[in-house]
Amino acid sequence: MLALSNLIKNFSEEPLTRQIMLSLLSDYKRPNDKISEMVKAGYLRTVKKGLYVPGSKLDIVSPELFLVANHLRGPSYVSLEAALSHWAFIPERVYEVTSATTKTTKSYNTEVARFSYHHLPLPYYSMGIERVNLTKKQAVLMASPEKAICDKIVTTSGILLRSINQVITFLTEDMRIDENMLTKLNIDAIESWIQDAPKKTSLEMLTKTLRTL
C-alpha cells in the first residue's frame, strides 16, 4: 500500500478519477476490489463511484471542493451562493457547493460535501464563466459575480422582479449582498446576456435597478 500511496502523491490537489486509479492499479488483477480496500482503509474518500479524493491516511493536499464540483457533474461551473461567497459578495460561509449545468438539476450528498447543480439552457449557460486559479495547481470554472447573481434569479422558483424596490429587497435582504458591492457590477455584461436568458424581464429590471445605485 505504501508504494501505491507514493504514486497517488503525484496527483496531489487533483480529484482522483477512475481513469487515474486504474492507471495506478494496472498491475492488479482486480483493481476495483483494491479501490474498495483503499476506501475502507481510509486512503480514499468516495465522492461518487469513479471519483475519489485522498483520505486521512494519505498525507497529501486534497483538491478544493470547487474543483471537485467541476468534476462531479459536467459540464458545470460553480455559481449562485458558492460563487458569490468566493467573490465576497455575501457574508455567509456557504456549506453547499452550488453549480450551474446544462444537464438536469440534481443534488449529491457525499461524505466530502453537499453539491447541487441547477439546469441552465444554452447559450445563456456559456456566458459569464471565468477560469479562476484557486492554487498554483488548481483552476476552476466559476461564474463571474454578475453571472452568479443572474443565475440565482433565473433558477429561483417564484422570483419575478417587477420593480426597483423588489430587486433591492431581493439582493440586499434575501441574498444579503452589500449595496456597495452592487455598484461594482458590470451592467453592460448583464445586458449582453439578456437576449438569450430565461426571465428576461427580471434581468432587465435588475439592470435598470443597478443603474440607479
Secondary structure, DSSP 8 states (H G I E B T S, - for coil): -HHHHHHHGGGTTS-EEHHHHHHHTTT-S-HHHHHHHHHHTTSEEEEETTEEEE-TTS-S----HHHHHHHHSSSEEE-HHHHHHHTTSSSS--SEEEEEESS--EEEE-SS-EEEEEE--TTGGGTTEEEEESSSS-EEEEE-HHHHHHHHHHHSTT----SHHHHHHIIIIIS---HHHHTTS-HHHHHHHHTTSSSHHHHHHHHHHHTT-
